[in-house]
Amino acid sequence: MRFDIITIFPSLFDSYLKESLIGKACDKKLIEVKVHDLRNWTDDPHKSADDTPFGGGGGMVMKAEPIYKAISEVKLGGKKSRVILFTPRGKRFNQKKASEFADYRQIIMICGRYEGVDERVAKFIADENISIGNYVLMGGELPAMAVMEAVSRLIPQVVGKESFLKERKKGESFIEYPQYTRPEVLEINGEKRRVPRVLLSGNHQKIKEWRKRKGKSIK
Ligand SMILES: C[S@@+](CC[C@H](N)C(=O)[O-])C[C@H]1O[C@@H](n2cnc3c(N)ncnc32)[C@H](O)[C@@H]1O
């Protein structure tokens, strides 16, 4: 799986891509991540990726042209590439979408900034407009990290447990449940907080039922 990220702030990804399971996945070449500076596709001396909005209004809008050039250059082509534009007006990202994206060979993510992106990118360049929630962030870089993590953990060997791969089966939900570790008893604000007894029982059937009861189905 290859992720291509188009951003005006490429260095935001520097430490993120070196750490934790994403860093390991990159080292082991289980995933490949290419972060592109959008300004490389601008053609004025100031390398401007934005301009004032037609019709007036405050703020700046990201230009479509450099984005179009960037996508044309980095896209591997064919049906195995998917181009995503991040916008709070997009379709809500969820586990099912992550599974869908995991089937592509290349995910290209366009990170907006300022007041957003020239709408022609949403309409004619991106395959999908994606939102990670009903709130407005300052840019698409955090959404790109969120999508990359959710998709990467569905790629064999990235999280190390093949059982995770059952999540990939389309339409099949799975349970995320509360977890506890040592110590069994912990004093918090003067109260002794214990690990639920069932988890210490060794009764796997009961533990399974408890996890199902307390968990949340992810789809
Ligand atoms: C301040 S927002 C501009 C939103 C713009 N008015 C729009 O409707 O797309 C700047 C950028 O942050 C990103 N962004 C903000 N909130 C987001 C969300 N909930 N999901 C995905 N991307 C988001 C988008 O890339 C967006 O272009």
The ligand as an ORCA input file, in Angstrom:
! r2SCAN-3c Opt
* xyz 0 1
  C     -10.754     25.489      7.909
  S     -11.031     24.061      6.944
  C     -11.951     24.718      5.586
  C     -13.258     24.059      5.396
  C     -13.953     24.510      4.114
  N     -14.778     25.645      4.376
  C     -14.775     23.357      3.527
  O     -15.988     23.434      3.538
  O     -14.151     22.386      3.067
  C      -9.438     23.789      6.221
  C      -9.185     22.369      5.777
  O      -9.134     21.509      6.902
  C      -9.549     20.215      6.529
  N     -10.623     19.823      7.450
  C     -11.187     20.594      8.400
  N     -12.081     19.914      9.091
  C     -12.115     18.661      8.585
  C     -12.882     17.500      8.887
  N     -13.786     17.468      9.848
  N     -12.636     16.400      8.152
  C     -11.730     16.396      7.157
  N     -10.989     17.488      6.830
  C     -11.183     18.597      7.533
  C      -9.995     20.272      5.071
  O      -8.974     19.775      4.249
  C     -10.208     21.765      4.848
  O      -9.994     22.147      3.518
*
